[in-house]
Structures are given as C-alpha cells and as structure tokens.
Amino acid sequence: MFFIEFSLFFGYYEVLLPAFIKAAIKIKSADAKEIWSFNPLFFYGGFKMSFKCILISLAALCVVALCGCNEVAQDTTIFNRYYMTSLKVSTSADIIPMIKAEDELVTQGENAIAAWGDLRDGKVIWFNAVAFDDATSQAYRKYAFIANPEATRQSMRFDAELVINPNVINEPYANENARKVAILKSILTDFDSDITPLIKDSKTLNSSMLMVKQLMKGLIYQLDASPGLAANLENFSGMDFDHMNLGKGKTRMVIEDDVVKFKAMTGETVNDFHNRLDVAGM
C-alpha cells in the first residue's frame, strides 16, 4: 500500500516537483540567498522568497499531497472492483470474497451485496454494490460510487451497469429518445430496489444512496422537460446537466443489446470528461 500511495504522489505531482528543483538550483547558484520568484506557486506581487522558504513550502505541499493519496487510492480500489465484475459471467461466489477491502463494512441481502466506507468522518464516502440473478446467481447489476460532499470543491462519480428489464426493452416507444429516458428511469428503479434493503442502520450507505437518487431524479426531470437532450447521452462528450447541490455535471449512457452502461460525474473532472479512458471505454 505504501508503494501505491508513493507512486500516486509522484504521479500527481510530477509537474510540480520540477518547478521546485529548478527554483532550488537557481537559488543555489545565485550570489545572494534570495531571488525574485516568478513561479506561480510562489509569486505574490514580487515577494522575495529565500531558499529556506521554498523548502518549507515544498514540505507543506508534500504533507497535503500525502493526505490526499488515501483518497486517490480509495477511488482506484472502488472502480477496480467495479470493472472486475462482469455481468452474466461473474457469480456471487466470485464477488463476495473480493468486494470488501480493509476498513470497509459489508451488508448482504437476498440477492445483493454492498461494501462501503468513509474517510475523515464522512468527508469522503463510497460504496460498491452488486445484485444477482435469482436463478443463476450471476451478476446482473453493479454500481460504484464515490463523493466528497463536505469538501470545499465537492464532486461525485456514479457508475452503473445493468441487464435491462425485458419489459422495458420490449415496450413500444414513440422514438429513440423516449426509449433512452425509459431506460434511465429503470436504472433508478432497479438501484432503489437493490440498495434500499441493504441500508439497515448504515448512515454512510444511506447518505450515498440518497445522493445517487437525487442525481438520477434530477437527470430524469431535465430529460422530461427537454427530451431532445437524450440524443446526447451516447456521445463521448456526454450530456451536460446541472446538479442541485454540486453544480455542473456530465453523464453518458450506452445501450448494447440488453445491457446499459451509465456514468455521471460532477466537479472539476467534467472539464476533461470526453478525454477520460473510462468514458471512451464504455
């Protein structure tokens, strides 16, 4: 785990560290012990910073970055588990042993299982969940969610992949957009029926479920008001939406035969939504 977090730190700060190194070399080679800093990290209207100040700043950045590495590693764990589950292939015997990570809690119902947890007293919350077909015990629906609802820059990501209810597929629709909206509504219906029995006394899982339901209901409301927007759901750039609490968001939904793949995100990552590998690979 240390190696993972160490690698993540330098992966995220490989652009910043050279700036520190260049500043250090410049200062060491100068006759004076201080310089005018024009690095964006240090430039405060021509404030002179000593070499000691830069080293202190570097140390502070390292502390902040290492604190954030746990969140990045957690995000990776959640979605790795999500992608390891293959609908109509993975069974409950495959998933139950691997769905729980260290320091997580698990709830299992008649045909679904969820693992969840939080960091820093609920400032980051997440869950993974899988629902199984009653007859075959194969995975038929899977979900992954992470959010930082109490952070200054709030964000959320929710992924889902489901075998669509045959009644929804076979229903006649006025047009393709109406069909997409109906499938989106079925995602919310299935999610609610899968997760609600698992809530029990878990405040974290309940909060996560409520955030997903608020997201889905908001999307459905916007599409009911403007059905033409549904044409954008399959685009790599996704469909724009406004979240009541989290601001601008992006969502993409891809339908392949009887399987639907869904992804929704809010926060700064939506600016690069169309370039993300997990979006292109849907």
C-alpha positions as CSV (number, residue, x, y, z in Angstrom):
1,M,0.0,0.0,0.0
2,F,2.9,2.4,0.8
3,F,4.3,1.8,-2.7
4,I,0.9,2.5,-4.3
5,E,0.5,5.8,-2.4
6,F,4.1,6.8,-3.0
7,S,3.6,6.2,-6.8
8,L,0.4,8.1,-6.8
9,F,2.0,11.0,-5.1
10,F,4.7,11.4,-7.7
11,G,2.2,10.6,-10.5
12,Y,0.1,13.6,-9.5
13,Y,3.0,15.9,-8.7
14,E,5.4,15.1,-11.5
15,V,4.7,18.5,-12.9
16,L,5.1,20.4,-9.7
17,L,8.3,18.8,-8.5
18,P,10.5,20.0,-11.4
19,A,9.4,23.6,-10.6
20,F,10.8,23.2,-7.1
21,I,14.0,21.7,-8.3
22,K,14.6,24.4,-10.9
23,A,13.9,27.1,-8.2
24,A,16.4,25.4,-5.8
25,I,19.1,25.2,-8.5
26,K,18.6,28.8,-9.4
27,I,18.9,29.9,-5.8
28,K,21.9,27.8,-5.0
29,S,23.8,29.2,-8.0
30,A,23.0,32.8,-7.2
31,D,25.3,35.0,-5.2
32,A,22.5,36.2,-3.0
33,K,20.4,33.9,-0.8
34,E,17.1,35.2,-2.1
35,I,15.6,35.8,-5.5
36,W,12.5,37.3,-7.1
37,S,10.2,34.3,-7.6
38,F,8.1,34.2,-10.7
39,N,6.9,30.6,-10.2
40,P,3.1,30.7,-9.9
41,L,3.3,28.8,-6.7
42,F,5.4,31.5,-5.1
43,F,4.7,34.7,-6.9
44,Y,2.9,37.2,-4.7
45,G,3.4,40.5,-6.5
46,G,7.2,40.4,-6.4
47,F,7.6,38.9,-2.9
48,K,11.2,37.8,-2.2
49,M,11.5,34.2,-1.0
50,S,14.5,32.6,0.5
51,F,15.7,29.1,-0.2
52,K,14.6,28.2,3.2
53,C,11.0,29.4,2.5
54,I,10.9,27.3,-0.7
55,L,12.0,24.2,1.2
56,I,9.3,24.9,3.8
57,S,6.7,25.3,1.1
58,L,7.8,22.0,-0.5
59,A,7.5,20.2,2.8
60,A,4.0,21.6,3.3
61,L,3.0,20.5,-0.2
62,C,4.2,17.0,0.5
63,V,2.1,16.8,3.6
64,V,-1.0,17.9,1.8
65,A,-0.4,15.6,-1.1
66,L,0.2,12.5,1.1
67,C,-3.0,13.2,2.9
68,G,-4.8,13.2,-0.4
69,C,-3.2,10.0,-1.6
70,N,-5.5,7.9,0.5
71,E,-8.5,9.3,-1.3
72,V,-6.9,8.7,-4.7
73,A,-6.0,5.1,-3.8
74,Q,-9.6,4.6,-2.5
75,D,-11.0,5.8,-5.7
76,T,-8.8,3.3,-7.6
77,T,-9.9,0.5,-5.4
78,I,-13.6,1.2,-5.8
79,F,-13.6,1.3,-9.6
80,N,-11.1,-1.6,-10.0
81,R,-13.6,-3.8,-8.1
82,Y,-16.4,-2.4,-10.3
83,Y,-14.6,-3.3,-13.6
84,M,-13.5,-6.8,-12.3
85,T,-17.2,-7.8,-12.1
86,S,-18.6,-9.0,-15.5
87,L,-22.3,-9.1,-15.9
88,K,-23.8,-12.6,-16.8
89,V,-20.3,-14.1,-16.1
90,S,-19.2,-13.3,-12.5
91,T,-21.2,-15.2,-9.8
92,S,-21.8,-14.5,-6.2
93,A,-19.0,-17.0,-5.4
94,D,-16.6,-14.8,-7.3
95,I,-17.7,-11.4,-6.0
96,I,-18.4,-11.9,-2.3
97,P,-14.7,-12.7,-1.4
98,M,-13.3,-9.8,-3.2
99,I,-15.8,-7.0,-2.8
100,K,-14.7,-5.9,0.7
101,A,-11.5,-4.0,1.3
102,E,-9.8,-3.3,4.6
103,D,-11.7,-0.9,6.9
104,E,-14.9,-1.3,5.0
105,L,-18.3,-2.7,6.1
106,V,-20.4,-5.1,4.1
107,T,-24.1,-5.8,4.0
108,Q,-25.6,-8.8,2.2
109,G,-29.3,-9.2,1.3
110,E,-31.2,-12.0,-0.5
111,N,-29.8,-11.1,-4.0
112,A,-27.4,-8.2,-3.5
113,I,-24.3,-7.2,-1.6
114,A,-22.7,-3.8,-0.8
115,A,-19.4,-2.7,0.6
116,W,-19.0,0.8,1.8
117,G,-16.8,3.1,3.9
118,D,-15.7,6.7,4.5
119,L,-12.6,8.8,5.2
120,R,-12.2,11.7,7.6
121,D,-15.5,11.4,9.4
122,G,-17.6,11.3,6.2
123,K,-15.9,13.9,4.1
124,V,-15.4,11.2,1.5
125,I,-18.0,8.4,1.2
126,W,-18.2,5.5,-1.2
127,F,-19.8,2.1,-2.0
128,N,-19.6,-0.8,-4.3
129,A,-22.7,-3.0,-4.9
130,V,-23.7,-6.0,-7.0
131,A,-27.1,-7.6,-7.5
132,F,-27.5,-11.1,-8.7
133,D,-30.0,-13.0,-10.8
134,D,-32.1,-15.2,-8.6
135,A,-32.0,-18.3,-10.9
136,T,-28.3,-18.3,-11.9
137,S,-26.6,-16.2,-9.1
138,Q,-24.8,-14.3,-11.9
139,A,-24.1,-10.6,-11.5
140,Y,-26.9,-8.7,-13.3
141,R,-26.4,-5.2,-11.9
142,K,-23.4,-3.4,-10.5
143,Y,-22.8,0.0,-9.0
144,A,-19.8,2.1,-7.9
145,F,-20.0,5.5,-6.2
146,I,-17.7,8.0,-4.5
147,A,-18.2,11.6,-3.3
148,N,-16.7,14.2,-1.1
149,P,-19.9,16.1,-0.1
150,E,-18.3,18.2,2.6
151,A,-15.3,19.4,0.7
152,T,-14.8,22.9,-0.5
153,R,-14.8,21.6,-4.1
154,Q,-17.5,19.0,-4.0
155,S,-17.5,16.2,-6.5
156,M,-19.3,12.9,-7.2
157,R,-19.0,10.0,-9.5
158,F,-21.5,7.2,-10.0
159,D,-21.1,4.3,-12.4
160,A,-23.7,1.6,-13.1
161,E,-24.1,-1.3,-15.5
162,L,-27.3,-3.3,-15.6
163,V,-29.1,-6.0,-17.6
164,I,-32.2,-4.2,-18.6
165,N,-35.6,-5.4,-17.5
166,P,-37.1,-7.2,-20.5
167,N,-40.4,-5.3,-20.0
168,V,-38.5,-2.1,-20.5
169,I,-36.8,-3.3,-23.7
170,N,-39.9,-4.7,-25.3
171,E,-42.1,-1.7,-24.6
172,P,-43.0,0.3,-27.7
173,Y,-41.7,3.9,-27.6
174,A,-42.6,7.0,-29.7
175,N,-38.9,7.5,-30.6
176,E,-35.4,6.6,-29.5
177,N,-35.1,9.5,-27.1
178,A,-38.2,8.2,-25.2
179,R,-36.6,4.8,-25.0
180,K,-33.5,6.2,-23.5
181,V,-35.4,8.1,-20.9
182,A,-37.4,5.0,-20.0
183,I,-34.1,3.0,-19.6
184,L,-32.7,5.8,-17.4
185,K,-35.8,5.6,-15.2
186,S,-35.3,1.8,-15.0
187,I,-31.8,2.3,-13.7
188,L,-33.2,4.4,-10.8
189,T,-35.9,1.8,-10.1
190,D,-33.5,-1.1,-10.0
191,F,-31.0,0.8,-8.0
192,D,-33.6,1.7,-5.4
193,S,-34.8,-1.9,-5.1
194,D,-31.3,-3.3,-4.9
195,I,-29.8,-0.9,-2.3
196,T,-32.7,0.0,0.0
197,P,-32.9,-3.4,1.6
198,L,-29.1,-3.2,2.4
199,I,-29.3,0.2,4.2
200,K,-30.3,-1.1,7.6
201,D,-28.6,1.2,10.1
202,S,-25.7,2.4,7.9
203,K,-25.7,6.2,7.8
204,T,-22.9,6.2,5.2
205,L,-24.6,3.9,2.8
206,N,-27.9,5.7,3.3
207,S,-26.3,9.1,2.5
208,S,-24.7,7.6,-0.6
209,M,-27.9,6.1,-1.8
210,L,-29.8,9.4,-1.3
211,M,-27.1,11.3,-3.3
212,V,-27.4,8.8,-6.2
213,K,-31.2,9.1,-6.1
214,Q,-31.1,12.9,-6.1
215,L,-28.7,12.7,-9.1
216,M,-30.9,10.3,-11.1
217,K,-34.1,12.2,-10.3
218,G,-32.5,15.5,-11.4
219,L,-31.4,13.9,-14.7
220,I,-34.9,12.5,-15.3
221,Y,-36.5,15.8,-14.5
222,Q,-34.3,17.6,-17.0
223,L,-34.9,15.0,-19.7
224,D,-38.7,15.0,-19.1
225,A,-38.6,18.8,-19.6
226,S,-36.3,18.6,-22.7
227,P,-36.5,15.0,-24.2
228,G,-34.2,16.1,-27.1
229,L,-31.2,16.2,-24.7
230,A,-31.3,12.4,-24.6
231,A,-29.8,12.3,-28.0
232,N,-26.5,13.5,-26.4
233,L,-26.4,10.6,-23.9
234,E,-24.3,8.3,-26.1
235,N,-21.8,11.0,-27.2
236,F,-18.2,10.7,-26.0
237,S,-18.6,14.3,-24.7
238,G,-21.7,13.2,-22.7
239,M,-24.8,15.2,-21.8
240,D,-24.5,18.3,-19.7
241,F,-26.6,18.6,-16.6
242,D,-27.0,20.8,-13.6
243,H,-26.9,19.2,-10.1
244,M,-28.9,20.9,-7.4
245,N,-26.0,21.0,-4.9
246,L,-22.9,20.1,-6.9
247,G,-23.2,22.3,-9.9
248,K,-22.2,21.3,-13.5
249,G,-22.1,17.7,-14.4
250,K,-21.7,15.3,-17.3
251,T,-23.3,11.9,-17.9
252,R,-23.0,9.2,-20.6
253,M,-25.2,6.2,-21.2
254,V,-24.5,3.4,-23.7
255,I,-27.0,0.7,-24.6
256,E,-25.8,-2.6,-26.0
257,D,-28.4,-5.2,-26.6
258,D,-30.0,-5.8,-23.2
259,V,-27.2,-4.1,-21.2
260,V,-27.0,-0.5,-20.3
261,K,-23.8,1.3,-19.1
262,F,-24.2,4.6,-17.2
263,K,-21.7,7.1,-15.8
264,A,-22.3,10.5,-14.2
265,M,-19.8,12.9,-12.7
266,T,-19.7,16.4,-11.1
267,G,-16.8,18.5,-10.1
268,E,-13.6,19.6,-11.9
269,T,-13.2,16.3,-13.7
270,V,-16.1,17.1,-16.0
271,N,-14.0,19.6,-17.9
272,D,-12.0,16.6,-19.3
273,F,-14.9,14.2,-19.4
274,H,-14.5,13.4,-23.2
275,N,-10.8,12.6,-22.8
276,R,-11.2,10.1,-20.0
277,L,-10.4,6.4,-20.8
278,D,-13.3,5.1,-18.6
279,V,-15.7,7.3,-20.6
280,A,-14.4,6.2,-24.0
281,G,-14.3,2.6,-23.0
282,M,-18.0,2.4,-22.1
